[in-house]
Amino acid sequence: MTFIYEKLLKPVFFLQEPEAIHDRMVRLGRILGAIPPARWTISLLYGYKNEKLRQTIAGIPFDNPVGLAAGFDKDCKLMKIMPSVGFGYAEVGSVTAEPYAGNPPPRAYRLVKDESLVVNYGLKNQGALTAKQRLAKRFRFPIGVSVAKTNKRFKNDEAKLKDWIKVITLMKDSGDYLTINLSCPNTWDTTNYCNPLRLKQLLVRIKKAKIVFRTPVFLKLNAELTPKQADAIIKLCKPEQWITGFVISNLVKDRAKLKLKSVEHGTYKGGLSGSVVKKKALALVRHFKKKGGKRFVLIACGGVFTAKDAYEYITAGASLVQLVTGMIYKGPGVIKEINKGLVALLEKDKFKNISQAGRG
Ligand SMILES: Cc1cc2nc3c(=O)[nH]c(=O)nc-3n(C[C@H](O)[C@H](O)[C@H](O)COP(=O)(O)O)c2cc1C
């Protein structure tokens, strides 16, 4: 499947502007998702089930550990088609309290030699009210809802915190879990809520608002945290029982030490996805596992292209993985390929189930 995609479809897709083809794929996916025979056919081609991949994480049953990362289905349109494509779950959004048309285009670029994308959408989305309506039904697999602070210029810190509370309150019960995206690198307001001092402000504010979470909550972190910052985040979050764990990580902002092969990257503004994220995200997953122990559930994200990539994250301590760029470069067949490959790796290491491999 991935061979056909890479040889026939990708060359045509990659002639088109990245955002234009992204939008077309979302439109097509939404249409196919609404037609049951189309869903069944796609399931036959792309579906893969194996008992060894089933596990319950934070009370949620997952058929397999490979999920769609936030940012591909920003406006919650693909929940019907993504299980047929083989994903075990999907994170929709990021959704913000107010709609936002996105940063000025062009806002997405390919760095083909680095199997990466430069992304500067800036939390483009139709807003929380629309997302909430689209999520009102039940779906065939677990849905994570990613929320973020609206991308606009705020009067002061108080206004920023109010916006956070608004989107969290609106969206907290709309999915099977909630992810608070602390780490979008492309916003007007550069306040970094992964900074432990800022995170503390937000946690205090959530407590003050007396928000009752009925689903697990994850915090999505940036890839460039120092070990000291990571330790401070662990210390802050440990006593907060409503925090289930972390999604590690978002796009990479700092390109200084990346040694990119695509020389043209210098002219593109935005955060980087794909292979360049993996080294940093894997180191952070290991750090959080070592320092956080069993207290937190970890979801790994960044540069998952193969079963080996996914297995590295899982054996480092992640319970689940997510991807976007792998699907764009290798096609939807990559999900089945990763899941099949994971089963082979589990058998090679004599694990009966994926949850045993993740004890790390
Ligand atoms: C086109 C695109 C849009 C994204 N938008 C979001 C977003 O809205 N919220 C978010 O938390 N992450 C967003 N991300 C980051 C991804 O969720 C993921 O953390 C990152 O791309 C690394 O994974 P990957 O290498 O599999 O792409 C986006 C990534 C891409 C490629």
The ligand as an ORCA input file, in Angstrom:
! r2SCAN-3c Opt
* xyz 0 1
  C      -0.144     20.454      9.515
  C       0.078     20.319     11.004
  C      -0.759     21.014     11.871
  C      -0.585     20.883     13.255
  N      -1.449     21.507     14.104
  C      -1.409     21.203     15.437
  C      -2.400     21.671     16.330
  O      -3.353     22.362     15.950
  N      -2.296     21.318     17.639
  C      -1.275     20.542     18.119
  O      -1.243     20.221     19.319
  N      -0.319     20.079     17.290
  C      -0.357     20.390     15.979
  N       0.593     19.896     15.132
  C       1.708     19.107     15.699
  C       1.436     17.611     15.619
  O       0.311     17.248     16.379
  C       2.667     16.817     16.121
  O       2.895     17.157     17.469
  C       3.930     17.112     15.321
  O       3.650     17.333     13.959
  C       4.912     15.942     15.424
  O       4.348     14.749     14.908
  P       4.633     14.226     13.407
  O       6.121     14.223     13.241
  O       4.034     12.872     13.346
  O       3.967     15.176     12.483
  C       0.466     20.058     13.750
  C       1.314     19.395     12.863
  C       1.131     19.501     11.502
  C       2.065     18.761     10.579
*
